[in-house]
Amino acid sequence: FSLEEVLTGCSEGYRLAYPTRQFLLKVELQKQIISGSPELFAQMLDKIVANAVEFSPVDSVITFALKGNPDAFEIRISNQGPLLPKNMQKELLGSMISIRKEQSSEQPHLGLGLYIAKIIALFHHADINIDNKMDESGVVVIISFKSS
């Protein structure tokens, strides 16, 4: 499936689903095809974007960038907002891990979203990492692909 088509469709859907955020798509690598399931890939993006929306300020921008070359490319999903706690980047991709503060919410948070995203990335032969942005203005999730 075409990564550009999935990213375009998802980002358009997010604009409707999350009208209090802006979504920007930057495609520097066009016509990139990968093997797998576009539906699962979209589900992975949904999990990442749900976190980005939850941890970003209203009216902020969530950016998708597809860049690299056909043999080594990545998707970067970045948002403004609070930084990750030190040394938690790898742990946040594990099962049942959350950094949310206890809230008077009706539903407890299970901490499975990024874990599911990691499993879907692995299924598509990609690595996934989460880190603070270099300028410390927020967080970036990087989904990396390399030909074997």
C-alpha positions as CSV (number, residue, x, y, z in Angstrom):
1,F,0.0,0.0,0.0
2,S,1.0,3.6,-0.5
3,L,2.2,5.3,2.7
4,E,1.4,8.7,1.2
5,E,-2.2,7.7,0.6
6,V,-2.6,6.3,4.1
7,L,-1.0,9.3,5.7
8,T,-3.1,11.7,3.6
9,G,-6.4,9.9,4.4
10,C,-5.6,9.7,8.1
11,S,-4.5,13.3,8.4
12,E,-7.7,14.4,6.7
13,G,-9.7,12.2,9.1
14,Y,-7.9,13.7,12.1
15,R,-8.8,17.2,11.0
16,L,-12.4,16.2,11.3
17,A,-12.1,14.1,14.5
18,Y,-10.0,16.6,16.4
19,P,-11.1,20.1,15.3
20,T,-9.2,21.7,18.2
21,R,-5.9,20.7,16.6
22,Q,-4.2,21.5,13.3
23,F,-2.6,18.7,11.3
24,L,0.2,19.3,8.9
25,L,1.5,16.6,6.5
26,K,4.9,17.0,4.9
27,V,5.7,14.3,2.2
28,E,9.3,14.4,1.0
29,L,9.3,10.8,-0.2
30,Q,6.5,10.1,-2.7
31,K,5.2,6.9,-4.1
32,Q,6.6,4.8,-1.2
33,I,5.0,1.4,-1.1
34,I,5.2,-1.0,1.8
35,S,3.8,-4.5,2.4
36,G,1.3,-5.0,5.1
37,S,-2.2,-3.9,6.1
38,P,-3.2,-0.3,5.5
39,E,-6.0,-0.7,8.1
40,L,-3.6,-1.8,10.8
41,F,-1.2,0.9,9.8
42,A,-4.0,3.5,10.2
43,Q,-4.8,2.0,13.6
44,M,-1.2,2.5,14.7
45,L,-1.4,6.1,13.6
46,D,-4.6,6.5,15.5
47,K,-3.0,5.4,18.7
48,I,-0.1,7.8,18.3
49,V,-2.3,10.7,17.3
50,A,-4.7,10.1,20.3
51,N,-1.6,10.6,22.6
52,A,-0.4,13.6,20.6
53,V,-3.9,15.2,21.0
54,E,-4.2,14.4,24.6
55,F,-0.8,15.9,25.5
56,S,-0.8,19.0,23.2
57,P,-2.4,22.4,23.8
58,V,-5.6,23.4,22.0
59,D,-4.9,25.0,18.6
60,S,-1.4,23.5,18.4
61,V,0.0,21.7,15.3
62,I,0.5,18.0,15.0
63,T,2.9,17.3,12.2
64,F,3.4,14.2,10.1
65,A,6.6,14.0,8.0
66,L,7.5,11.2,5.6
67,K,11.1,11.5,4.5
68,G,14.2,9.6,3.5
69,N,14.9,7.5,0.5
70,P,13.3,4.3,-0.8
71,D,15.8,2.1,1.2
72,A,15.7,4.0,4.5
73,F,12.8,6.2,5.4
74,E,10.8,7.4,8.4
75,I,7.6,8.9,9.5
76,R,7.8,11.5,12.2
77,I,4.7,12.5,14.2
78,S,5.4,15.4,16.4
79,N,3.4,17.5,18.8
80,Q,3.9,20.5,21.0
81,G,3.4,20.0,24.7
82,P,5.0,18.6,27.9
83,L,8.2,16.6,27.6
84,L,8.6,13.0,28.4
85,P,10.1,12.2,31.8
86,K,13.8,11.3,31.6
87,N,14.7,7.7,30.7
88,M,11.0,6.8,30.0
89,Q,11.2,6.8,26.2
90,K,11.7,3.0,25.8
91,E,9.3,2.1,28.7
92,L,6.4,4.1,27.2
93,L,6.3,1.5,24.3
94,G,5.7,-1.3,26.8
95,S,2.5,-2.8,28.0
96,M,0.5,-1.2,30.8
97,I,2.8,1.9,31.0
98,S,1.4,5.4,31.3
99,I,2.7,8.8,32.5
100,R,-0.8,10.3,32.9
101,K,-1.5,11.9,36.2
102,E,-4.4,10.4,38.1
103,Q,-7.5,12.1,37.0
104,S,-11.1,11.9,38.2
105,S,-11.9,10.1,35.0
106,E,-14.6,7.5,34.7
107,Q,-12.3,5.1,32.8
108,P,-8.9,4.1,34.0
109,H,-6.1,4.4,31.4
110,L,-4.6,1.0,30.6
111,G,-1.4,2.2,29.0
112,L,-1.7,0.0,25.9
113,G,-1.9,2.5,23.0
114,L,1.8,2.9,22.3
115,Y,2.4,-0.8,23.0
116,I,-0.2,-1.7,20.3
117,A,1.5,0.9,18.0
118,K,4.8,-0.9,18.5
119,I,3.4,-4.3,17.7
120,I,1.8,-2.9,14.5
121,A,5.1,-1.2,13.5
122,L,7.0,-4.5,14.0
123,F,4.5,-6.3,11.9
124,H,5.3,-3.8,9.1
125,H,9.1,-4.4,9.6
126,A,9.6,-1.0,11.2
127,D,11.1,0.3,14.5
128,I,9.2,2.8,16.6
129,N,10.8,5.3,19.0
130,I,9.5,8.1,21.1
131,D,11.5,11.0,22.3
132,N,11.5,14.7,23.2
133,K,11.9,17.1,20.3
134,M,15.4,18.5,20.0
135,D,14.1,22.0,20.7
136,E,12.3,20.7,23.8
137,S,8.9,22.0,22.5
138,G,7.2,18.7,22.6
139,V,7.4,15.0,21.7
140,V,8.2,13.1,18.4
141,V,7.3,9.5,17.5
142,I,9.6,8.1,14.8
143,I,8.6,5.1,12.8
144,S,11.7,3.9,10.9
145,F,11.9,1.6,7.9
146,K,15.1,0.1,6.4
147,S,15.4,-2.4,3.6
148,S,16.9,-5.7,4.6
